[in-house]
Amino acid sequence: MVNRLTPAVQSRIGEAIAAAEATTSGEIFCVLARRVSSYRDISLGWAAAAALLLPLGLIPLGFDPAWIPGLGDGWQAAHLSSTDVVVGHSLAAYVLVQATVFLAVFLLTSIPGVSRLVTPRSVRRARVRRAAMQQFLAHGLHVTQDRTGVLIFAALSDHQIEVVADEGIHSKVDQTVWADAVEALARGMKKGDPGTGFEVAIALCGKVLAEHFPPRPKNPNEIRDRLVLI
């Protein structure tokens, strides 16, 4: 997806921002994030739960240390003094099974596609929103003259899009108006054409801004017109 955002496509996006801003005093900025979080904590949680619960299923099957090479020799000692040894082998075998399950589940859920499936949508949404706010602040969209900055933020691996509007816009515009911009960018992403998706989303945001925030007599470009890849 990112490799389709060639310099020419990024230039088109910059031109789309400039065209939209020509009709408004608002500022539009775009960010595409490859990944906002590793979600390692989620993988650790799944791995820990699996390591605790899955090996329990072996007990009704008559779990025997001899199932694991090196922990049993196929002979059963008849003397009572051997009990401690048997218990020790059983515990060692069970811990080994737990460790194997933990590692396997952790590695599996660390794969980006799998990670997205096992991470609750609310968690992904919250982290994408936090990343979007960090970018909003980092690029100075909160210090525009009339507080009319708008960030269009797309998280590639999370399949999430956020539109963040500053205080000056938030107080005057119904937040549902950004839904069309989000849907337009989502369609572009699904089609493998992020450039067009951003262009359409930018035009829609520009239309909303133009209705409420027409250009000032002196209308400087406060934020550079570009797409940032992170």
N, C-alpha and C positions, 0 to 999 in steps of 0.2 A: 504493500500500500504506500509506504513512505517513498519507495523508489519511483513512484509515479508522480511525485511532487518535484519535478525537474525545475531547474532555475527558471525556465520559461513559464511553467505553471505557477510558480511562486510569484513571478512578476505579474501574471494575470490577476492573482489574488490581491496583490498590492494595488493594482490599477482599479480593481473593483472597490476596494476600500476608499481610495481617493475619490472615485465617482460618487459613492454613497455620501461621503463627508462633504461634498460640494453643495449638498442641499440641506445641510444641517450644521449646527454648532457642536453636535456630539462627536465623540471620538470612538472609532471601532478598532479593535485589535483582535488578532486571531492566534491561537496556539494549538498545535497538535502534539500531544504527548504519546510516546510509544507505550509507556507503562507508568502508572502513577504509584504503584506499590508492588513489592515482591510477594505480598501476602504470606510471608514466611510464618507468621504467627498462626494463620489459619491452617497451613499445612502441618505445623507442629501440633495443633489441637486435634486435627483428624488422626494424625499418626499416634498420638498418645491414647486417644479413645480406642483406636483399633488395637493397639498393643495390649490394652487392658481387657477388652471384650472378646476379640476374636479367638485368642488361645483358649478361652473358657469352653469353646465348642469342642475342644479335643478331649475334655475330661469324660463326657458321657461315652466317648468312643474307646475308653480304656487307655488313655495316654500312657505310653511307656518310654522311659529314657532310651531304650534300645532302638527306638525309631530313628534316633539321631546317631549317625556313625561316630564311634569313639566314646560314647557314653554307656554302652552296654555290650556285653560279650556273648549274650544269648544264654548264659548260665544263671540259674537262680541259687543263691546261697541259702542253705537251710538253717544256719546258725543264727541265733538272735543277735549276736554281736554285729551282724552284717546290716542290721536295720538302719543305723546311722549312715552307712555308705549308700544304701539304696535311696534314702531320703535326700541325701546330698546330691546324688545323680539326678533325681527327679526335679529338684529345685533348679539345678544348673540347666537341665534340658528345657524347663519351662521358661526360665529367664532368656535362654538363647532364642526360643521361639518368639518371645515378646520382642526382643531386640530386632530380630529379622523382620517381623511384621511392622514394627515402628519404622525401620529404615525403608522398607519397600513402599509403605503408604506415603511416607514423607517425600520420597523421590517421585512417586507417581503424581501426587497432588502439587508438586512444584513445577510440573509441566504447565506452561501458560494456559493452554486450552482447558486442561483438567482443572487448573486452579480457578478459572472463571466459573466453571460449573459447580464446584464445591463451596465457593464463597457466597454467602448470602447476598442477595441483590442490595439489601439495605446497607451492608458493609461497603460494597463496591461504590454505591452511590455516594455514601458519606466521604469516602476517601477521594473520589474524583472531585467532589464539591470542594473539599479542603485544598486539593492541588490547584483547582481553578482559582480559589481565593488567594492562594499564595502567588500565583502568576499575576493576578489582578493587581496586587499590591507591589509586586516586584517590578512591574513595568510602569508604575506610576499612574495607573488609570484612576486612582482615587484622588489625585491632586490636579485634575483638569479644572479650568477656570469656573465652570458652572456645575461641576460634579456630574458630567454627562458622558462618562466613559462606559463602553460596553465591551465585554470580553466574550468572544465565541471560542469555547474550549472543547476540544474533542480528545478523548482518551482511547487510543487505538485498541489496545489489548483488552480493555474493559468494556468496549462497545457502549460507552456512555458519552453524552454530550451535555455541556452546561453552558447556559448564557447568563452572564453575571452583569447586572446593570447597577450603576452607582446610585448614590442617594438622590441626586437631583432628578433622575429618571424614575427611580423606584416609587417616589412619592406621587408621580403624575400618571404613570402608565400601568395599566392592568397587566400583571405578570403573565397572564395567559397569552398575551399577544406574541410572546417569544416562541410559542409552540410551533408555529409554522416554520420559523427559522431552524429550530431543532430538527423538525421532520425533514426539511429540505437537505440539511447536511447529512442526516442519517441515510437518506435515499442515495446520496452520492457515495457515501462510504460503502453501502451494500452493493452498489454497482461497480465498485472499484474505481470510481472517478471522484476522488476527494476534492480535486480542484474545482470542478463544476459545483459540487455540493457547497463548498465554502463561498463561491461566487453568488449563488442563489441566496444562501443564508445572509450574506452581507447585504445584498440588495433589499431583502425583507426587513432587516434591522434598520437600514438606512431610511426606508419608507416610514417606519414607526417613529424614528427620531425626527425626521423632517416634519411630521405632523405636529409634534409637540415642541420641537426646538429648532426653529428656522435659523439660518445663518446670521451671525452678528455682522455689523458693518465692517468690523475688523475680525476676520475669522482665521486666525493662525492655525496651522496644523501642529497640535501639541504633542501628538504621539506619532511616531514613524509608522507609515502605512506598510505593513508587512505581515507575513506569516512566520511564526517562530516554531521551530521543531525542537522538542526536548526529549 
